[in-house]
Structure formats: C-alpha cells, structure tokens
Amino acid sequence: MPATFLESDRLWYRAPEKSDVPFLTSALLDPRVRRNLLVGRYPFSEAGEEKWIERHAQPPAVDGVTDVVMVFGPKGSEQPLGSTGLHRISMLHRSAEWGIFIGRPEEWGKGYGREVARGMLRYGFDTLNLHRIHLRVNADNERGIKAYRAAGFIDEGRQREASYVEGKYVDLVLMAVLRHEWRKSVVEQPSR
C-alpha cells in the first residue's frame, strides 16, 4: 500500500497516484457521482486524469499552484473511495474552498463525507494555518448538506439558480467554517 499522508478514524489519505487513474475516471463517468460535482459536465478520460494528477503533484508553494488534493480510502484496503481537496488556497487571506466526491455510490450514507470533512478541516486549520474554509453545494444535495453541517460548516448564503443540473437550474448553497468556530465545535462534537 502506498504511504499515507493523513488518517482519520476509518480512513487514510494520500496524494493521488497514477494507479488511481482507472478508479478516478470510472467514478467521474458515473452520472450519480458527477451529478453534484461542479466540474462534472464533460467527459473524463484516463489520459486527462493522469494529466490532472501530474498538475496536482506539486505542493502549493511551487509555481503558484494553489490546490492540495488527496485520494482517500478505508483503512485496511488499498482501494480508494474518493477524492478531496482544498482549492484556490490563498495564503494572504488564509482561505480555501473544500471539495469532495465519494466515487463508490454503494458506500454513500455511511458517514464518510462527514469524516472526510472533519479530517480536511483539521488539516486546513492545524497544518496549513487557514482561517476560513468554504464550499459550494447544490441545494438539492441534502445528504451532502447534512454531512457538511455535521462537520461544522455554517450556511452563509444562496446563489439562486446558479448551477445547471440534469436539464434544470438549481440553487447553490454557500457554506463556510472559521477556525475559531471549528475549534469550538471540535470540543463539542462526538468523534462520529
């Protein structure tokens, strides 16, 4: 198994590898997975995913790259479940946008989204010294919104009909968490 970078209760996290390309491509081609991805409107290929991994292999401090991307999977297995990342990291404003996808729909509803959110918030605040982490989510993605709220994200607003999904416009919910809010919620929340 490749070396892991982070761990949470049930999951490992590491940089994407070329060996992840078939999984990532297959997951992103699944309409159930890409429905709620803001980038999921075009076909994905293994060659494209390989180039994406190469682009994200550099740390953010190099050449203006501003994303930290990881794949994650269950401890005891080498198979990834999905991908997560902090995007458009601003060291000036100490902020980033968080994203996730779980590429195995049969694993949805098991609390992995909440666990990944908590792990990435810990990484963003404690390791990268961020002050604010935000996200955008389709308003009809009730499962995602519930997981993000449970991880400590707070609703900040709504962009009306800002996302075009399956032939109709859907509102985008804007959510964020500040470091001091997260620290308070970590003390108050159960581990799962």
HELIX and SHEET records of a PDB file:
HELIX    1   1 LYS A   18  ASP A   20  5                                   3    
HELIX    2   2 VAL A   21  LEU A   29  1                                   9    
HELIX    3   3 PRO A   31  ARG A   34  1                                   4    
HELIX    4   4 GLU A   46  ARG A   55  1                                  10    
HELIX    5   5 PRO A  105  GLU A  107  5                                   3    
HELIX    6   6 TYR A  112  ARG A  122  1                                  11    
HELIX    7   7 TYR A  123  THR A  127  3                                   5    
HELIX    8   8 GLU A  142  ALA A  151  1                                  10    
HELIX    9   9 ARG A  179  GLU A  188  1                                  10    
SHEET    1   A 8 LEU A   6  GLU A   7  0                                        
SHEET    2   A 8 LEU A  11  ARG A  14 -1                                        
SHEET    3   A 8 VAL A  68  PRO A  74 -1                                        
SHEET    4   A 8 GLY A  82  SER A  90 -1                                        
SHEET    5   A 8 SER A  95  ILE A 102 -1                                        
SHEET    6   A 8 ARG A 132  ASN A 138  1                                        
SHEET    7   A 8 LYS A 168  LEU A 178 -1                                        
SHEET    8   A 8 ILE A 154  VAL A 165 -1                                        
END                                                                             
